[in-house]
Amino acid sequence: MKEFFIKHWLKFAGIIAGAIGGYLYYFFVGCGTGSCPITSNPWRMTIYGAVLGLLIFDIFKAEHSKKANKTTIEK
């Protein structure tokens, strides 16, 4: 179990950072009229932010492993 968290720590950090960012976006910007489907609800915006955080942080991890594989192949 500990190995799983160590291997995927960047994804977990992305989910947490995205969720915090999504809630902060709802709180400070949000939707004043309540007619916006995503930003008018704090739960939806938090989940949306968490998914975006996961995707963004996962991009950095994928790029890092491509470089590692490329250097391994060249040797």
N, CA, C and O atoms as a Tinker XYZ file with bonds, in Angstrom:
   300  protein
     1  N      0.820000   -1.189000    0.000000    73     2
     2  CA     0.000000    0.000000    0.000000    64     1     3
     3  C      0.870000    1.261000    0.000000    63     2     4     5
     4  O      0.577000    2.230000   -0.701000    81     3
     5  N      1.946000    1.233000    0.800000    73     3     6
     6  CA     2.835000    2.377000    0.880000    64     5     7
     7  C      3.526000    2.616000   -0.463000    63     6     8     9
     8  O      3.733000    3.763000   -0.861000    81     7
     9  N      3.881000    1.537000   -1.158000    73     7    10
    10  CA     4.517000    1.652000   -2.465000    64     9    11
    11  C      3.592000    2.322000   -3.474000    63    10    12    13
    12  O      4.043000    3.089000   -4.325000    81    11
    13  N      2.303000    2.034000   -3.376000    73    11    14
    14  CA     1.318000    2.634000   -4.278000    64    13    15
    15  C      1.292000    4.149000   -4.110000    63    14    16    17
    16  O      1.296000    4.881000   -5.100000    81    15
    17  N      1.266000    4.621000   -2.878000    73    15    18
    18  CA     1.247000    6.060000   -2.619000    64    17    19
    19  C      2.555000    6.730000   -3.026000    63    18    20    21
    20  O      2.555000    7.861000   -3.512000    81    19
    21  N      3.658000    6.033000   -2.828000    73    19    22
    22  CA     4.947000    6.592000   -3.235000    64    21    23
    23  C      5.024000    6.693000   -4.759000    63    22    24    25
    24  O      5.551000    7.669000   -5.293000    81    23
    25  N      4.499000    5.690000   -5.453000    73    23    26
    26  CA     4.549000    5.678000   -6.908000    64    25    27
    27  C      3.633000    6.748000   -7.514000    63    26    28    29
    28  O      3.971000    7.328000   -8.545000    81    27
    29  N      2.493000    7.014000   -6.898000    73    27    30
    30  CA     1.500000    7.924000   -7.464000    64    29    31
    31  C      1.327000    9.205000   -6.642000    63    30    32    33
    32  O      0.246000    9.793000   -6.639000    81    31
    33  N      2.367000    9.637000   -5.957000    73    31    34
    34  CA     2.239000   10.808000   -5.091000    64    33    35
    35  C      1.926000   12.073000   -5.880000    63    34    36    37
    36  O      1.230000   12.956000   -5.379000    81    35
    37  N      2.417000   12.168000   -7.076000    73    35    38
    38  CA     2.180000   13.368000   -7.873000    64    37    39
    39  C      0.716000   13.463000   -8.289000    63    38    40    41
    40  O      0.166000   14.563000   -8.347000    81    39
    41  N      0.087000   12.351000   -8.574000    73    39    42
    42  CA    -1.342000   12.340000   -8.923000    64    41    43
    43  C     -2.188000   12.764000   -7.728000    63    42    44    45
    44  O     -3.134000   13.538000   -7.875000    81    43
    45  N     -1.847000   12.256000   -6.549000    73    43    46
    46  CA    -2.594000   12.641000   -5.352000    64    45    47
    47  C     -2.426000   14.126000   -5.051000    63    46    48    49
    48  O     -3.374000   14.798000   -4.645000    81    47
    49  N     -1.220000   14.627000   -5.251000    73    47    50
    50  CA    -0.981000   16.056000   -5.049000    64    49    51
    51  C     -1.793000   16.880000   -6.042000    63    50    52    53
    52  O     -2.311000   17.939000   -5.689000    81    51
    53  N     -1.907000   16.403000   -7.279000    73    51    54
    54  CA    -2.706000   17.097000   -8.284000    64    53    55
    55  C     -4.175000   17.119000   -7.934000    63    54    56    57
    56  O     -4.846000   18.132000   -8.133000    81    55
    57  N     -4.684000   16.016000   -7.417000    73    55    58
    58  CA    -6.094000   15.958000   -7.025000    64    57    59
    59  C     -6.360000   16.933000   -5.880000    63    58    60    61
    60  O     -7.348000   17.666000   -5.904000    81    59
    61  N     -5.491000   16.941000   -4.894000    73    59    62
    62  CA    -5.686000   17.828000   -3.742000    64    61    63
    63  C     -5.557000   19.291000   -4.152000    63    62    64    65
    64  O     -6.384000   20.118000   -3.769000    81    63
    65  N     -4.519000   19.616000   -4.933000    73    63    66
    66  CA    -4.331000   21.006000   -5.364000    64    65    67
    67  C     -5.481000   21.455000   -6.256000    63    66    68    69
    68  O     -5.951000   22.587000   -6.139000    81    67
    69  N     -5.936000   20.579000   -7.144000    73    67    70
    70  CA    -7.048000   20.920000   -8.021000    64    69    71
    71  C     -8.348000   21.111000   -7.263000    63    70    72    73
    72  O     -9.123000   22.013000   -7.578000    81    71
    73  N     -8.595000   20.269000   -6.266000    73    71    74
    74  CA    -9.813000   20.408000   -5.472000    64    73    75
    75  C     -9.810000   21.722000   -4.692000    63    74    76    77
    76  O    -10.828000   22.410000   -4.621000    81    75
    77  N     -8.688000   22.058000   -4.122000    73    75    78
    78  CA    -8.578000   23.334000   -3.395000    64    77    79
    79  C     -8.762000   24.497000   -4.363000    63    78    80    81
    80  O     -9.475000   25.455000   -4.066000    81    79
    81  N     -8.114000   24.406000   -5.523000    73    79    82
    82  CA    -8.256000   25.457000   -6.526000    64    81    83
    83  C     -9.681000   25.576000   -7.038000    63    82    84    85
    84  O    -10.172000   26.685000   -7.246000    81    83
    85  N    -10.344000   24.457000   -7.242000    73    83    86
    86  CA   -11.738000   24.483000   -7.702000    64    85    87
    87  C    -12.660000   25.129000   -6.687000    63    86    88    89
    88  O    -13.533000   25.918000   -7.048000    81    87
    89  N    -12.469000   24.794000   -5.409000    73    87    90
    90  CA   -13.310000   25.406000   -4.389000    64    89    91
    91  C    -13.020000   26.902000   -4.262000    63    90    92    93
    92  O    -13.940000   27.706000   -4.111000    81    91
    93  N    -11.748000   27.269000   -4.324000    73    91    94
    94  CA   -11.406000   28.692000   -4.254000    64    93    95
    95  C    -11.985000   29.456000   -5.439000    63    94    96    97
    96  O    -12.411000   30.601000   -5.288000    81    95
    97  N    -12.004000   28.835000   -6.614000    73    95    98
    98  CA   -12.617000   29.475000   -7.781000    64    97    99
    99  C    -14.111000   29.678000   -7.539000    63    98   100   101
   100  O    -14.654000   30.742000   -7.836000    81    99
   101  N    -14.771000   28.652000   -6.998000    73    99   102
   102  CA   -16.197000   28.793000   -6.679000    64   101   103
   103  C    -16.421000   29.911000   -5.673000    63   102   104   105
   104  O    -17.337000   30.718000   -5.832000    81   103
   105  N    -15.597000   29.961000   -4.647000    73   103   106
   106  CA   -15.787000   30.916000   -3.566000    64   105   107
   107  C    -15.555000   32.354000   -4.017000    63   106   108   109
   108  O    -16.348000   33.237000   -3.692000    81   107
   109  N    -14.482000   32.599000   -4.757000    73   107   110
   110  CA   -14.131000   33.963000   -5.115000    64   109   111
   111  C    -14.726000   34.427000   -6.440000    63   110   112   113
   112  O    -15.047000   35.607000   -6.578000    81   111
   113  N    -14.883000   33.540000   -7.413000    73   111   114
   114  CA   -15.410000   33.933000   -8.717000    64   113   115
   115  C    -16.833000   33.428000   -8.861000    63   114   116   117
   116  O    -17.769000   34.222000   -8.957000    81   115
   117  N    -17.000000   32.131000   -8.877000    73   115   118
   118  CA   -18.302000   31.483000   -8.896000    64   117   119
   119  C    -19.274000   32.028000   -9.922000    63   118   120   121
   120  O    -18.888000   32.563000  -10.961000    81   119
   121  N    -20.546000   31.873000   -9.596000    73   119   122
   122  CA   -21.617000   32.324000  -10.475000    64   121   123
   123  C    -22.662000   33.003000   -9.599000    63   122   124   125
   124  O    -23.305000   32.355000   -8.774000    81   123
   125  N    -22.824000   34.289000   -9.779000    73   123   126
   126  CA   -23.731000   35.055000   -8.934000    64   125   127
   127  C    -25.197000   34.739000   -9.143000    63   126   128   129
   128  O    -25.986000   34.839000   -8.203000    81   127
   129  N    -25.582000   34.361000  -10.349000    73   127   130
   130  CA   -26.996000   34.138000  -10.632000    64   129   131
   131  C    -27.452000   32.730000  -10.300000    63   130   132   133
   132  O    -28.647000   32.501000  -10.110000    81   131
   133  N    -26.535000   31.788000  -10.228000    73   131   134
   134  CA   -26.906000   30.406000   -9.951000    64   133   135
   135  C    -27.304000   29.638000  -11.198000    63   134   136   137
   136  O    -27.734000   28.489000  -11.103000    81   135
   137  N    -27.171000   30.248000  -12.360000    73   135   138
   138  CA   -27.567000   29.584000  -13.601000    64   137   139
   139  C    -26.420000   28.846000  -14.282000    63   138   140   141
   140  O    -26.630000   28.156000  -15.279000    81   139
   141  N    -25.224000   28.985000  -13.756000    73   139   142
   142  CA   -24.069000   28.296000  -14.340000    64   141   143
   143  C    -24.054000   26.856000  -13.823000    63   142   144   145
   144  O    -24.084000   26.640000  -12.611000    81   143
   145  N    -24.010000   25.873000  -14.716000    73   143   146
   146  CA   -24.124000   24.483000  -14.264000    64   145   147
   147  C    -22.958000   23.979000  -13.427000    63   146   148   149
   148  O    -23.168000   23.144000  -12.548000    81   147
   149  N    -21.743000   24.449000  -13.662000    73   147   150
   150  CA   -20.588000   23.927000  -12.925000    64   149   151
   151  C    -20.220000   24.848000  -11.770000    63   150   152   153
   152  O    -20.068000   24.388000  -10.639000    81   151
   153  N    -20.075000   26.131000  -12.036000    73   151   154
   154  CA   -19.531000   27.031000  -11.023000    64   153   155
   155  C    -20.539000   27.485000   -9.980000    63   154   156   157
   156  O    -20.149000   28.155000   -9.023000    81   155
   157  N    -21.812000   27.153000  -10.119000    73   155   158
   158  CA   -22.787000   27.572000   -9.118000    64   157   159
   159  C    -22.870000   26.603000   -7.942000    63   158   160   161
   160  O    -23.480000   26.930000   -6.924000    81   159
   161  N    -22.273000   25.425000   -8.059000    73   159   162
   162  CA   -22.326000   24.411000   -7.017000    64   161   163
   163  C    -20.906000   24.137000   -6.518000    63   162   164   165
   164  O    -20.032000   23.805000   -7.319000    81   163
   165  N    -20.657000   24.269000   -5.207000    73   163   166
   166  CA   -19.282000   24.058000   -4.715000    64   165   167
   167  C    -18.793000   22.623000   -4.905000    63   166   168   169
   168  O    -17.605000   22.414000   -5.152000    81   167
   169  N    -19.674000   21.636000   -4.797000    73   167   170
   170  CA   -19.252000   20.246000   -4.961000    64   169   171
   171  C    -18.817000   19.963000   -6.392000    63   170   172   173
   172  O    -17.791000   19.323000   -6.625000    81   171
   173  N    -19.603000   20.445000   -7.341000    73   171   174
   174  CA   -19.246000   20.223000   -8.745000    64   173   175
   175  C    -17.940000   20.911000   -9.102000    63   174   176   177
   176  O    -17.102000   20.340000   -9.800000    81   175
   177  N    -17.768000   22.127000   -8.627000    73   175   178
   178  CA   -16.560000   22.872000   -8.954000    64   177   179
   179  C    -15.333000   22.243000   -8.291000    63   178   180   181
   180  O    -14.249000   22.246000   -8.874000    81   179
   181  N    -15.491000   21.711000   -7.094000    73   179   182
   182  CA   -14.383000   21.043000   -6.414000    64   181   183
   183  C    -13.985000   19.775000   -7.163000    63   182   184   185
   184  O    -12.796000   19.512000   -7.345000    81   183
   185  N    -14.963000   18.990000   -7.599000    73   183   186
   186  CA   -14.675000   17.767000   -8.358000    64   185   187
   187  C    -14.065000   18.121000   -9.711000    63   186   188   189
   188  O    -13.117000   17.471000  -10.150000    81   187
   189  N    -14.592000   19.131000  -10.367000    73   187   190
   190  CA   -14.052000   19.581000  -11.645000    64   189   191
   191  C    -12.592000   20.026000  -11.483000    63   190   192   193
   192  O    -11.745000   19.690000  -12.311000    81   191
   193  N    -12.307000   20.765000  -10.438000    73   191   194
   194  CA   -10.935000   21.195000  -10.169000    64   193   195
   195  C    -10.017000   20.026000   -9.873000    63   194   196   197
   196  O     -8.864000   20.016000  -10.304000    81   195
   197  N    -10.522000   19.029000   -9.134000    73   195   198
   198  CA    -9.721000   17.851000   -8.806000    64   197   199
   199  C     -9.361000   17.072000  -10.070000    63   198   200   201
   200  O     -8.231000   16.606000  -10.214000    81   199
   201  N    -10.311000   16.934000  -10.973000    73   199   202
   202  CA   -10.041000   16.221000  -12.226000    64   201   203
   203  C     -9.020000   16.996000  -13.063000    63   202   204   205
   204  O     -8.093000   16.406000  -13.618000    81   203
   205  N     -9.191000   18.297000  -13.152000    73   203   206
   206  CA    -8.230000   19.101000  -13.907000    64   205   207
   207  C     -6.840000   19.049000  -13.270000    63   206   208   209
   208  O     -5.835000   18.969000  -13.977000    81   207
   209  N     -6.783000   19.093000  -11.942000    73   207   210
   210  CA    -5.494000   18.985000  -11.251000    64   209   211
   211  C     -4.824000   17.654000  -11.531000    63   210   212   213
   212  O     -3.615000   17.606000  -11.759000    81   211
   213  N     -5.588000   16.576000  -11.518000    73   211   214
   214  CA    -5.041000   15.258000  -11.829000    64   213   215
   215  C     -4.489000   15.229000  -13.246000    63   214   216   217
   216  O     -3.383000   14.736000  -13.470000    81   215
   217  N     -5.240000   15.748000  -14.195000    73   215   218
   218  CA    -4.789000   15.723000  -15.589000    64   217   219
   219  C     -3.539000   16.575000  -15.800000    63   218   220   221
   220  O     -2.622000   16.171000  -16.514000    81   219
   221  N     -3.506000   17.733000  -15.188000    73   219   222
   222  CA    -2.351000   18.621000  -15.361000    64   221   223
   223  C     -1.108000   18.031000  -14.711000    63   222   224   225
   224  O     -0.034000   18.029000  -15.314000    81   223
   225  N     -1.241000   17.534000  -13.496000    73   223   226
   226  CA    -0.076000   16.960000  -12.814000    64   225   227
   227  C      0.368000   15.662000  -13.482000    63   226   228   229
   228  O      1.552000   15.326000  -13.454000    81   227
   229  N     -0.570000   14.930000  -14.083000    73   227   230
   230  CA    -0.229000   13.686000  -14.761000    64   229   231
   231  C      0.575000   13.953000  -16.033000    63   230   232   233
   232  O      1.379000   13.114000  -16.441000    81   231
   233  N      0.370000   15.095000  -16.656000    73   231   234
   234  CA     1.144000   15.462000  -17.840000    64   233   235
   235  C      2.627000   15.556000  -17.473000    63   234   236   237
   236  O      3.483000   15.070000  -18.211000    81   235
   237  N      2.924000   16.177000  -16.343000    73   235   238
   238  CA     4.315000   16.324000  -15.926000    64   237   239
   239  C      4.953000   14.976000  -15.625000    63   238   240   241
   240  O      6.127000   14.771000  -15.932000    81   239
   241  N      4.222000   14.077000  -15.046000    73   239   242
   242  CA     4.750000   12.754000  -14.733000    64   241   243
   243  C      5.022000   11.974000  -16.007000    63   242   244   245
   244  O      6.043000   11.292000  -16.097000    81   243
   245  N      4.138000   12.053000  -16.995000    73   243   246
   246  CA     4.312000   11.316000  -18.240000    64   245   247
   247  C      5.532000   11.829000  -18.994000    63   246   248   249
   248  O      6.265000   11.041000  -19.590000    81   247
   249  N      5.757000   13.129000  -18.975000    73   247   250
   250  CA     6.903000   13.698000  -19.658000    64   249   251
   251  C      8.200000   13.231000  -19.007000    63   250   252   253
   252  O      9.178000   12.942000  -19.696000    81   251
   253  N      8.206000   13.159000  -17.702000    73   251   254
   254  CA     9.401000   12.723000  -16.973000    64   253   255
   255  C      9.736000   11.282000  -17.324000    63   254   256   257
   256  O     10.906000   10.970000  -17.546000    81   255
   257  N      8.751000   10.394000  -17.383000    73   255   258
   258  CA     9.045000    8.997000  -17.666000    64   257   259
   259  C      9.436000    8.792000  -19.125000    63   258   260   261
   260  O     10.179000    7.856000  -19.420000    81   259
   261  N      8.970000    9.624000  -20.042000    73   259   262
   262  CA     9.406000    9.505000  -21.431000    64   261   263
   263  C     10.892000    9.827000  -21.549000    63   262   264   265
   264  O     11.619000    9.159000  -22.284000    81   263
   265  N     11.342000   10.854000  -20.823000    73   263   266
   266  CA    12.759000   11.197000  -20.846000    64   265   267
   267  C     13.596000   10.068000  -20.249000    63   266   268   269
   268  O     14.664000    9.743000  -20.768000    81   267
   269  N     13.120000    9.481000  -19.179000    73   267   270
   270  CA    13.853000    8.400000  -18.533000    64   269   271
   271  C     13.956000    7.196000  -19.466000    63   270   272   273
   272  O     15.005000    6.558000  -19.544000    81   271
   273  N     12.875000    6.886000  -20.168000    73   271   274
   274  CA    12.910000    5.763000  -21.105000    64   273   275
   275  C     13.825000    6.050000  -22.286000    63   274   276   277
   276  O     14.512000    5.149000  -22.766000    81   275
   277  N     13.844000    7.282000  -22.758000    73   275   278
   278  CA    14.670000    7.640000  -23.899000    64   277   279
   279  C     16.150000    7.499000  -23.552000    63   278   280   281
   280  O     16.927000    6.987000  -24.359000    81   279
   281  N     16.546000    7.946000  -22.362000    73   279   282
   282  CA    17.956000    7.834000  -21.971000    64   281   283
   283  C     18.350000    6.375000  -21.742000    63   282   284   285
   284  O     19.497000    6.001000  -21.988000    81   283
   285  N     17.430000    5.564000  -21.282000    73   283   286
   286  CA    17.711000    4.145000  -21.071000    64   285   287
   287  C     17.925000    3.448000  -22.405000    63   286   288   289
   288  O     18.813000    2.604000  -22.532000    81   287
   289  N     17.111000    3.799000  -23.407000    73   287   290
   290  CA    17.217000    3.171000  -24.714000    64   289   291
   291  C     18.520000    3.565000  -25.400000    63   290   292   293
   292  O     19.149000    2.737000  -26.059000    81   291
   293  N     18.929000    4.826000  -25.251000    73   291   294
   294  CA    20.134000    5.303000  -25.902000    64   293   295
   295  C     21.397000    4.636000  -25.352000    63   294   296   297
   296  O     22.370000    4.475000  -26.087000    81   295
   297  N     21.399000    4.256000  -24.108000    73   295   298
   298  CA    22.574000    3.627000  -23.496000    64   297   299
   299  C     22.686000    2.241000  -24.015000    63   298   300
   300  O     23.605000    1.513000  -23.639000    81   299
